Amino acid sequence: MPQESSLDIALESLLFAAGEPLSIERLSKLLERTPSEVRLGLEELSRRLTHGTRLVINGPQAALVVAPGNEKAISALIGDP
């Protein structure tokens, strides 16, 4: 398994805590890194997330999402029928 960088860990923490998509620009400002550095960190994070969560990058925004196949359990958790 590749070694995690501090940027990788920080990005995962911010995206998890936010609970919603964050722009690469905002992540850059929060972490005091360039957008290019943030994109590289997101690529590394995406490669590492292979179990219960996934990283989705949609244009200028990134978010953590539930991995496919867990919809039934998540729906039960949040109270959807």
Buried (B, 14 or more C-beta within 10 A) or exposed (E): EEEEEEBBEBBBEBBEEBEEBBBBEBBBEBBEBEBEBBBBBBEBBBEBBEEEBBBEBEEEBBBBEEEEEEEEEEEEEEEEE
